[in-house]
């Protein structure tokens, strides 16, 4: 039973089919319905869930990209309206001649917000897309008292990204990801760490399967604002995780362990005057 003041969220660990947008879209619609049947009001899917990730050229990526105002996203919006469950999923976004690794929050009336990946690793389609060109932003999930910040995969390994989203008021940070082999440390440690250091809920939603020679390691997870893992998926199977989160808990940044003797506030206790080197060029730009 879902308690008052909580929101059930679902992490959909899946195996997208490379270049098969129609098939992946149908899978997203079906999984969205399954999540809603279990009481979820927000379902999050992996990075590039609509297209797959392991393309070998920009041209291949463009051939399987979609515009934000296209029929594919309109179909997801209709599914959200039918199920009452909002959706965040990864896609390759085409904007004129530009190509972005993106994710989008979709409500019953359409797209609420889109994020374009800022930090690009030398891997898969990220070798060929354009860098994200929009600032980090927090969005209200339609019909819910829940503020969500989106970022993608490699972004999560830069702590500045989730910190900015937390400072903007996010209750929940979502990380659609495609973690391959050698990303086990991120899967094992990063989710809890980012949740703890920002006093927010954090969910990383990975894929499984083998694509273009890479095996993806699953291990999606959801952490609470204290860094406790609420749910974790296996490393090699498609599955769905659920957690009931309390947005108000993420808004209480002052943690009183012993009144007057041990109190922690990782937002108020920051010392920005000392952080200048964070935004200085690193000498290789």
C-alpha positions in Angstrom: 0.0 0.0 0.0 1.3 3.4 -1.0 1.4 5.7 2.0 0.2 9.4 1.9 2.9 11.8 0.9 4.9 9.2 -1.0 5.3 8.6 -4.8 6.0 5.2 -6.3 8.6 5.3 -8.9 9.7 2.5 -11.3 13.1 1.8 -12.8 12.7 -0.2 -16.0 15.9 -2.1 -16.8 15.5 -3.3 -20.4 17.4 -4.4 -23.4 16.8 -2.0 -26.3 17.2 -3.4 -29.9 19.8 -1.4 -31.8 18.2 0.7 -34.6 14.7 -0.8 -34.1 12.8 2.3 -32.9 9.3 1.0 -33.5 10.0 -2.2 -31.5 11.6 -0.2 -28.6 8.7 2.2 -28.6 6.2 -0.6 -28.3 8.3 -2.0 -25.4 8.3 1.3 -23.6 4.5 1.6 -24.0 4.0 -1.9 -22.6 6.4 -1.5 -19.7 4.8 1.9 -18.8 1.5 0.1 -18.5 3.1 -2.6 -16.3 4.6 0.0 -14.1 1.3 1.8 -13.7 -0.4 -1.5 -12.8 1.9 -1.7 -9.8 1.1 1.8 -8.7 4.0 3.7 -10.2 3.4 7.4 -11.1 6.8 7.8 -12.8 8.7 5.2 -14.8 12.3 5.8 -15.9 14.0 3.9 -18.8 17.7 3.6 -19.8 19.8 5.9 -22.0 19.0 5.6 -25.7 16.1 3.3 -24.8 14.3 4.3 -28.0 17.2 3.7 -30.4 20.0 1.7 -28.9 23.5 3.1 -28.3 26.2 1.3 -30.2 26.1 3.1 -33.6 29.3 3.3 -35.6 28.8 6.7 -37.2 26.9 9.9 -37.0 24.9 9.0 -40.1 23.7 5.8 -38.4 22.7 7.7 -35.3 20.8 10.3 -37.4 19.0 7.6 -39.2 17.5 6.4 -35.9 16.9 9.7 -34.2 13.6 11.4 -33.7 12.5 15.1 -33.2 11.0 16.0 -29.9 7.8 17.1 -31.6 7.5 13.9 -33.5 5.0 11.1 -33.5 7.1 8.8 -31.3 6.9 11.2 -28.3 3.3 11.9 -29.0 2.7 8.1 -28.7 4.4 8.1 -25.3 2.3 11.0 -24.2 -0.8 9.1 -25.1 0.4 6.1 -23.1 1.1 8.4 -20.1 -2.5 9.8 -20.4 -3.9 6.2 -20.5 -1.9 4.9 -17.6 -1.5 7.9 -15.3 2.3 7.2 -15.1 4.7 9.8 -16.3 7.8 8.7 -18.2 11.5 9.5 -18.6 13.4 7.7 -21.3 16.5 8.1 -23.4 16.6 8.8 -27.1 18.6 10.2 -29.9 17.2 13.7 -30.6 17.3 15.2 -34.1 17.1 19.0 -34.2 17.7 20.1 -37.7 21.2 18.9 -38.6 22.1 18.5 -34.9 22.1 15.2 -33.1 21.9 14.8 -29.3 22.0 12.0 -26.8 19.0 13.1 -24.9 16.3 12.1 -22.4 12.9 13.5 -21.9 10.2 13.8 -19.3 6.8 13.1 -20.8 3.4 13.9 -19.2 -0.1 13.3 -20.4 -0.1 16.5 -22.5 3.3 15.9 -24.0 6.9 16.7 -23.4 7.5 18.5 -20.0 11.3 18.9 -20.4 14.3 17.5 -22.3 17.9 17.2 -21.3 20.8 16.9 -23.8 23.9 15.0 -22.5 26.7 17.4 -21.6 29.6 15.1 -20.8 30.4 12.8 -23.7 32.7 9.7 -23.3 34.6 8.2 -26.2 32.2 5.4 -26.6 29.3 4.4 -28.9 27.1 7.1 -30.3 28.6 9.6 -27.9 31.6 9.8 -30.2 29.4 11.3 -32.9 26.7 13.4 -31.2 26.8 17.1 -30.5 27.5 18.2 -26.9 24.5 19.3 -24.9 23.8 23.0 -25.2 21.3 23.7 -22.5 21.8 24.4 -18.8 20.8 21.8 -16.2 17.2 22.1 -15.1 14.6 20.7 -12.7 11.1 19.9 -13.8 7.8 19.3 -12.0 6.3 15.9 -12.8 2.7 16.6 -13.9 0.1 15.8 -11.3 2.7 15.1 -8.6 4.4 17.1 -5.9 7.8 15.9 -7.2 10.7 17.8 -8.7 13.0 15.8 -11.0 16.5 16.6 -12.3 17.7 14.6 -15.4 21.2 13.8 -16.5 22.7 10.9 -18.5 25.3 8.2 -17.8 28.8 9.8 -17.8 27.3 13.0 -16.4 26.8 11.2 -13.1 30.5 10.8 -12.6 31.0 14.5 -12.5 29.7 15.5 -9.0 29.0 19.1 -10.1 26.1 17.9 -12.2 23.9 16.4 -9.5 25.0 19.2 -7.1 23.6 21.8 -9.4 20.4 19.9 -9.8 20.1 19.6 -6.0 20.7 23.3 -5.6 17.9 23.9 -8.1 15.5 22.0 -5.8 15.4 18.5 -7.2 13.8 15.9 -5.0 14.8 13.0 -7.3 17.8 12.8 -9.6 17.4 10.3 -12.5 20.3 8.9 -14.5 19.3 6.9 -17.6 22.5 5.1 -18.4 24.2 2.5 -20.6 26.9 1.2 -18.3 29.1 -1.4 -20.0 31.7 -3.7 -18.4 34.3 -1.7 -16.4 31.6 0.5 -15.0 31.0 -1.7 -12.0 32.4 0.8 -9.5 29.9 3.4 -10.7 27.0 1.0 -10.3 28.2 -0.2 -6.9 29.1 3.1 -5.3 28.1 6.2 -7.2 24.3 6.1 -6.8 24.4 5.9 -3.0 27.2 8.6 -2.9 25.3 11.1 -5.0 22.2 10.6 -3.0 24.0 11.0 0.3 26.1 14.1 -0.6 23.1 15.9 -2.0 20.4 14.6 0.4 18.1 13.6 -2.5 16.7 10.4 -4.0 18.8 9.1 -6.8 18.0 6.4 -9.4 20.2 5.0 -12.1 18.5 3.0 -14.7 20.8 0.9 -16.8 20.3 -1.6 -19.7 21.3 -5.2 -20.2 22.4 -7.3 -23.1 25.2 -7.2 -25.7 25.4 -4.6 -28.4 28.1 -3.8 -30.9 30.6 -5.9 -28.9 29.8 -4.4 -25.5 28.1 -6.1 -22.7 26.0 -3.9 -20.5 25.9 -4.6 -16.7 22.4 -3.8 -15.5 22.6 -3.3 -11.7 20.1 -0.4 -11.8 19.4 1.0 -8.4 17.4 3.5 -6.3 18.8 5.2 -3.3 17.3 7.4 -0.6 18.6 10.8 0.7 20.7 9.0 3.3 22.5 6.9 0.7 20.6 3.7 1.5 19.9 1.5 -1.5 16.1 0.9 -1.6 16.1 -1.4 -4.6 18.8 -3.0 -6.9 18.4 -5.0 -10.1 20.5 -8.0 -11.3 23.4 -7.6 -13.7 22.0 -9.5 -16.6 18.2 -9.6 -16.9 15.4 -7.2 -17.9 13.4 -6.3 -14.8 11.5 -3.5 -13.1 12.4 -2.0 -9.7 10.0 0.0 -7.5 10.5 2.3 -4.6 8.1 4.5 -2.6 9.8 7.9 -2.2 8.9 10.8 0.1 9.7 14.1 -1.7 9.4 16.0 1.6 12.3 14.0 3.0 14.6 15.2 0.2 13.7 18.8 1.1 14.8 18.5 4.7 18.5 19.2 4.3 19.2 19.8 8.0 19.9 16.3 9.4 19.7 16.4 13.2 21.5 13.3 14.6 21.9 14.7 18.2 20.1 18.0 18.8 22.5 20.8 19.5 25.5 18.4 19.3 25.5 16.7 15.9 23.7 18.4 13.0 24.6 18.2 9.3 23.4 20.2 6.3 25.4 19.4 3.1 23.8 22.4 1.3 23.9 25.1 3.9 27.4 24.1 5.0 29.0 24.6 1.6 31.8 27.1 1.2 31.5 28.3 -2.4 34.2 31.0 -2.0 36.8 28.1 -2.0 35.4 26.3 -5.0 36.8 28.6 -7.8 39.2 25.9 -9.2 36.2 23.8 -10.2 35.3 26.2 -13.0 38.9 27.0 -14.2 40.2 25.5 -17.4 42.1 22.3 -16.8 44.8 23.1 -19.3 43.6 20.6 -21.9 40.5 22.4 -23.2 
